[in-house]
């Protein structure tokens, strides 16, 4: 058992309070005193940035299940918990159709902290009901080669990764995790090297890549729809050069999407199945700029 449960999922108390506004990248995270304490021995990532109530409600909406598919090597989901249905949709579909023993969870390093292009951590993660264990052997290998920096503090404070770890633990309780936060400006060499490493990991059929990216920011609902169409076209054509030229008007982390696409290219997973193309106004948020975040979800096989 990679994930040691100590109590029922829904009954487990959250360690932090998460308050979201509707706007893009405007999540207001207010950790409790317990969650704000620095990691201490034994070194474990605190539960952070996870909206447990919203997650539980999304779990109860069975209609959120995505179209099933076999042979999935990666999924693309948001990290904005306002779109909890889309997060649950992707993870549930993966869990129902794939035997997963290891999850590579990648998302943007939003503030670029830590100084490494790819930040990771060898520490386990507090999740409701227990701990989610990392794949320490692979993480140590990445660090030893200089491919990634072991920067647990960066991971603890990066909501694109930390906020999704509890959801990963729920759907894949026996899996280990390799968390990676991606800096905004990796070099082509760094992207290629990490993509080759991840594609090698995907040779294990029990390993999957979960990519956590939110799309168009600070635009109206109408404009975000146009930007999403451009992003989907670039993703479907595996045009990483075009992706890397995008900014916040298209997505919050072009580098993370570029890493996903290059990994899928090397892994031979060139079929992108679109699940959702939407934005926060469809979930009850405002439809005018600058309050809209858009979402694109799907799978690669």
C-alpha positions in Angstrom: 0.0 0.0 0.0 1.5 3.3 -1.1 -1.2 5.3 0.5 -1.7 4.4 4.2 -5.3 5.4 5.2 -6.0 6.2 8.8 -9.7 7.0 8.5 -12.7 7.5 6.1 -12.0 9.9 3.3 -15.0 12.2 3.7 -14.7 12.3 7.5 -11.0 13.3 7.4 -10.5 16.9 8.5 -8.8 19.3 6.1 -5.6 20.9 7.4 -6.2 24.2 5.7 -9.0 26.5 4.7 -9.2 27.3 1.1 -11.1 30.4 -0.2 -11.5 31.0 -3.9 -12.7 34.0 -5.8 -14.0 33.3 -9.3 -11.2 35.2 -11.1 -8.3 33.6 -12.9 -5.4 33.0 -10.7 -7.2 34.9 -8.0 -7.5 32.0 -5.6 -7.0 33.4 -2.1 -5.3 30.7 0.0 -5.5 31.1 3.7 -3.7 28.3 5.4 -4.5 27.5 9.0 -1.8 27.9 11.6 -1.2 24.1 11.5 -0.7 24.1 7.7 1.5 27.2 7.8 4.1 25.5 10.0 7.3 24.6 8.2 7.9 20.9 7.4 9.5 19.3 10.4 10.8 15.8 11.2 9.4 13.5 10.1 9.5 15.5 6.8 6.1 15.4 5.2 4.3 17.8 2.9 1.3 19.4 4.7 -2.2 19.2 3.3 -2.6 22.4 1.3 -4.7 24.1 -1.3 -7.2 21.3 -1.4 -10.9 22.2 -1.2 -12.2 19.0 0.4 -15.9 20.0 0.5 -15.9 20.9 -3.2 -14.1 17.7 -4.0 -16.7 15.6 -2.1 -19.6 17.4 -3.9 -18.0 16.7 -7.3 -17.4 13.1 -6.3 -21.2 12.7 -5.6 -22.1 14.0 -9.1 -21.6 10.8 -11.0 -22.5 12.6 -14.2 -19.0 14.2 -14.1 -17.5 11.0 -15.5 -15.5 11.5 -18.7 -15.8 9.4 -21.8 -13.9 6.1 -21.1 -10.8 5.1 -23.0 -8.2 2.5 -22.9 -4.5 2.9 -23.4 -4.4 6.4 -21.9 -0.9 7.6 -21.2 -1.7 11.1 -19.9 -4.6 13.3 -18.9 -4.9 17.1 -18.9 -7.0 18.6 -16.1 -7.2 22.0 -14.3 -5.9 22.9 -10.8 -8.5 25.6 -10.2 -10.9 23.9 -7.8 -13.7 26.1 -9.1 -13.7 23.5 -11.9 -13.8 20.6 -9.5 -16.1 18.6 -11.8 -13.5 18.6 -14.5 -10.7 17.5 -12.1 -12.9 14.6 -10.8 -14.0 13.8 -14.4 -10.4 13.3 -15.6 -9.2 11.4 -12.6 -12.3 9.2 -12.4 -12.0 8.2 -16.1 -8.4 7.4 -15.7 -9.0 5.3 -12.6 -11.9 3.4 -14.1 -10.0 2.5 -17.3 -6.3 2.1 -16.3 -4.4 0.1 -13.7 -2.3 2.8 -12.2 0.7 2.1 -10.0 2.6 5.4 -10.4 1.4 8.9 -11.2 3.7 11.6 -12.5 2.0 14.8 -11.5 3.2 17.9 -13.3 2.1 21.5 -13.1 3.5 25.0 -13.3 5.8 26.6 -10.8 3.7 29.7 -10.8 6.1 32.0 -9.1 9.3 30.5 -10.4 10.8 29.9 -7.0 13.6 27.5 -6.1 15.9 28.2 -9.0 15.4 24.8 -10.7 13.7 24.3 -14.1 12.0 21.2 -12.7 11.4 21.1 -8.9 10.5 17.8 -7.2 10.4 16.3 -3.7 11.2 13.0 -2.0 8.9 13.7 0.9 5.5 11.9 1.4 2.3 14.0 1.4 -0.4 14.4 4.0 -3.8 13.6 2.5 -7.1 13.1 4.2 -6.9 9.8 5.9 -3.1 9.0 5.5 0.0 9.6 3.5 0.7 9.4 -0.2 4.2 8.1 -0.8 6.6 9.3 -3.5 8.6 7.2 -5.9 11.9 8.1 -4.1 14.1 6.0 -6.4 13.1 7.8 -9.5 13.1 11.2 -7.8 16.7 10.6 -6.5 17.7 9.5 -10.0 16.4 12.7 -11.5 18.2 14.8 -8.9 21.5 12.9 -9.2 21.6 13.5 -13.0 20.9 17.2 -12.5 17.6 16.9 -14.3 15.5 18.1 -11.4 16.1 19.9 -8.1 14.8 18.4 -4.8 12.9 21.4 -3.5 10.2 20.3 -1.1 9.4 23.8 0.0 8.6 24.8 -3.6 6.2 21.8 -3.9 4.5 22.5 -0.6 3.6 26.0 -1.7 2.7 25.2 -5.4 -1.0 24.8 -5.7 -0.9 23.2 -9.1 0.7 20.2 -7.6 -0.1 20.2 -3.8 -3.7 21.0 -4.4 -4.2 17.9 -6.6 -2.2 15.4 -4.5 -5.2 14.5 -2.3 -7.4 13.9 -5.3 -4.7 11.6 -6.8 -4.5 9.7 -3.5 -8.3 9.2 -3.5 -8.4 7.7 -6.9 -5.1 5.9 -6.8 -4.6 4.8 -3.2 -2.0 2.2 -4.1 0.1 4.4 -6.4 3.3 6.3 -5.8 3.7 9.9 -7.0 6.4 11.8 -8.8 5.6 15.5 -8.3 7.1 18.0 -10.7 6.7 21.8 -10.8 7.8 23.3 -14.1 9.5 26.6 -14.4 8.2 29.1 -17.0 11.2 29.1 -19.2 13.0 25.8 -19.6 15.7 25.5 -22.4 15.0 23.2 -25.3 17.7 20.9 -24.0 16.0 20.7 -20.6 12.6 20.1 -22.1 13.9 17.4 -24.3 15.8 15.7 -21.5 12.9 15.6 -19.1 10.5 14.5 -21.9 12.8 11.6 -22.7 13.0 10.7 -19.0 9.2 10.8 -18.6 8.6 8.8 -21.8 11.0 6.2 -20.5 8.9 6.0 -17.3 5.7 5.5 -19.4 7.2 2.3 -20.8 5.8 0.9 -17.6 2.1 0.4 -18.4 1.2 1.2 -14.8 2.7 4.7 -15.0 0.5 7.7 -16.1 1.1 11.4 -16.5 -1.4 13.8 -14.9 -0.9 17.3 -16.2 -2.4 20.2 -14.3 -2.8 23.4 -16.3 -5.5 26.2 -16.4 -5.9 27.9 -19.7 -7.0 31.5 -20.8 -6.7 34.1 -18.1 -7.8 37.7 -17.7 -10.1 37.6 -20.7 -13.9 37.7 -21.3 -15.8 34.5 -21.8 -16.1 35.2 -25.5 -12.4 35.9 -26.0 -11.4 32.9 -23.9 -13.4 30.7 -26.2 -11.3 32.0 -29.2 -8.0 31.5 -27.3 -9.1 27.9 -26.3 -9.7 27.1 -29.9 -6.2 28.2 -30.8 -4.8 26.2 -27.9 -6.7 23.1 -28.8 -5.4 23.4 -32.4 -1.8 23.7 -31.2 -2.2 20.7 -28.8 -3.8 18.5 -31.5 -1.0 19.3 -34.0 1.7 18.8 -31.3 3.0 22.3 -32.2 5.3 22.9 -29.2 6.9 25.9 -30.9 3.5 27.6 -31.1 2.6 26.6 -27.6 5.8 28.1 -26.2 4.9 31.4 -27.9 1.7 31.6 -26.0 1.1 33.7 -22.9 -1.5 34.1 -20.1 -4.1 34.9 -22.7 -3.9 31.2 -23.7 -2.7 29.2 -20.7 -0.9 29.6 -17.4 2.0 27.3 -18.3 3.0 26.9 -21.9 6.2 25.1 -20.7 4.1 22.4 -18.9 2.0 21.8 -22.0 5.2 21.7 -24.1 6.6 19.1 -21.8 3.4 17.1 -22.0 3.4 17.1 -25.8 7.0 16.2 -26.2 6.6 13.4 -23.7 3.6 12.1 -25.6 5.4 12.3 -28.9 8.3 10.2 -27.6 5.9 7.8 -25.9 4.0 7.3 -29.2 0.7 8.7 -27.7 -0.2 11.0 -30.5 -4.0 10.8 -30.2 -5.6 13.7 -28.2 -9.2 13.1 -27.1 -10.9 16.4 -26.0 -13.1 16.0 -23.0 -14.1 19.6 -22.2 -13.6 23.1 -23.6 -15.2 25.5 -21.2 -14.6 28.4 -18.8 -15.4 29.5 -15.3 -18.6 31.4 -16.4 -20.1 28.0 -17.2 -19.7 27.1 -13.5 -21.5 30.2 -12.2 -18.7 32.8 -12.4 -18.7 36.1 -14.2 -18.4 36.1 -18.0 -16.5 39.4 -18.4 -12.8 40.2 -18.2 -10.8 40.0 -16.1 -12.7 37.4 -14.2 -12.7 34.3 -16.5 -10.4 31.3 -16.4 -10.8 28.8 -19.2 -10.3 25.0 -19.1 -9.3 22.4 -21.6 -9.3 18.7 -20.5 -8.6 15.5 -22.3 -6.5 12.4 -22.7 -3.6 11.2 -24.7 -3.3 7.7 -26.0 
